[in-house]
C-alpha cells in the first residue's frame, strides 16, 4: 500500500486563502463611507437586478463582493436570523455586531472544514437613532476574520489602491452627496480612466434622519443629482 500524500495544515490554509483572495480580487469593488447623517455605500455594479447592497433590518445594511451566489446566500440567512430574533425577543436585540459574529462563525467554519472556501467579503453596517450613537461597520473576510472599521472601508477588487485614495481624501462631517462623490472617485482611482456613470453604479445610504427605516437606495434622478458637483 502506497504512502498517502501529505500536505501540511499550514499549506492547506495558505492555498485556501490564496484561492479566496484571487476570486474576490477578480470582482468589482465596493466602498462604504461614514458621513454626517449615516453611511453611504457605493459599488461598481452595472446590473439593475443583482444587488450587492441590501437592507437586512431597520437600521442595518448588508454589502458583499466576490461570488454573487455565495454572498447572496449569506444575505438571505442574515435576514432570516434577524427576523426570527426580532420576532422572538425584541427588535432592539437585532444588532450589527450580533449579525457580524454569526457571519464570522459561518465563514470560519466553511474556510476551515470545506474543500472550497467562499470567495466573498461582506460588510454589516448600522446607524443609531441619533448622532450620539456610534456608526458600526464590520468588515468580514472570507476566513471569518472580523474588522471593526471606522470612517470608511473598501471591499474586493483593488481595495488597497482605493483605500490609499480614501486615506488622503476622506474627512469627517461630509454631507450625503459629497460622500457619494468621494466613493465614486475612489472606485475610479486605481484605473484613472473614464468616469463611472450613474448606470455603472449601485448606491444606497443608511440615513438616520429617515426614521426607523434608514435604508434608502439611490437611482435615477436622485443619484444623478448627488453625482453633480456644485
Secondary structure, DSSP 8 states (H G I E B T S, - for coil): --------HHHHHHHHHHHHHHHHHTS--EEEEEETTEEEEEEE---SSS-SEEEEETTEEEEEEE-HHHHHHHHHHHHHHHHHHHHHS-GGG--HHHHHHHHHHHHHHHHHHSSS---EEEEEEE--SSTTS--EEEEE-TTS-EEEE-SEEEESSSHHHHHHHHHHH--TT--HHHHHHHHHHHHHHTT--S---GGGEEEEEEEGGG-S--EEEE-HHHHHHHHS--
